[in-house]
Amino acid sequence: MGSFLRGLTSEQQVSLLFVVLFGLLMLASAASVLLSLRERRAASPISEDRLYQKRDNQALLRSTWWMMVVFWVAWAAGDGVAIVLFGLVSFLILREFISLSPTRRGDHRSLVMAFFLVLPMQYGLVWTQHFNLFTVFVPVYVFLAIAVVSALGNDPERFLERNAKLQWGIMVCVYGMSHVPALMLLDFPLFKGKNAFLVLFLVLVVQTCMLVQHVAARREGTPVAPAISKTFRWSTWGIGLLAGGLLGAALAGFTPFTPLAAMGMALVACVAGSLGHLVMKAIKRDRGVTHWGAAGRSVTGASGLLDRVDALCFAAPVFFHSVRWTFDL
């Protein structure tokens, strides 16, 4: 099997991986349909908890399909289209974030700047591979500029709170997400043409960690921060990390890492992603909602997109800079 994979070109290897992933998604979708038909034929009514769980699982499956299609289109169409697609994702999730944050007339200039100046400039820096400037553009220059533009709006009411919310939204939705396509442009001396594997590696280990943690949390236990999350427990968190780390080691052959290094990179990404997901839950509790989109549909029509990619927004920058530091890129 190993010799067969090594005999394939980089494009054939990526294509084979997408075939396997889409095949697994088709099996999962078929199983979901069969379970739904079985429950409809059952005489006993479905409880509210079971109905909510079913909708949540279906939303997770739909978002996974959507993400895989985006990744496939991005890989097939080239780096430029990939950057545009992820820029569109950033636009949607930032709009979703801002829609649940109160704004005033004095914020209009800052919002226009965030959506139509900061976002395209950040992805433009990715496109031109100015990674040093891309790394500091948002946390240094944009954070200062947003505050200045807001001050020029002549509205001191809750000034600090309003700016902090906008800056945090830009940091998560634009800065964090922009590191995903940036992985595809890193210049590895012995890994040319295979950077798509790094993106898939990151997504798979983080999503696996979150899924296993979500499933393990169905057992009874004492949550760490019950006011924020009733399912986050150290034991289930550790189980999720273990699953993500083991998957990372298993996928080492598709990456420039050794199995031990791949496990370490996977653990770094899973820790950042899972704890970032907890932070986003805290923000949702502050806003008085349990999901960015109620009943599986967000206020932007993006089907609760931020709920599905928030862990990735936190994991991507940590993973990206860990890879650059490890390989001195």
Secondary structure by P-SEA (a helix, b strand, c coil): caaaaaaccaaaaaaaaaaaaaaaaaaaaaaaaaaaaaaaaccccccaaaaaaaaaaaaaaaaaaaaaaaaaaaaaacaaaaaaaaaaaaaaaaaaaaaaccccccaaaaaaaacccaaaaaaaaaaaccccccccccccaaaaaaaaaaaaaccccaaaaaaaaaaaaaacccaaaaaaaaaaacccccccccaaaaaaaaaaaaaaaaaaaaaaaccccccccccccccccaaaaaaaaaaaaaaaaaacccccccaaaaaaaaaaaaaaaaaaaaaaaaaaaaaccccccccccccccccccccccaaaaaaaaaaaaaaaaaacc
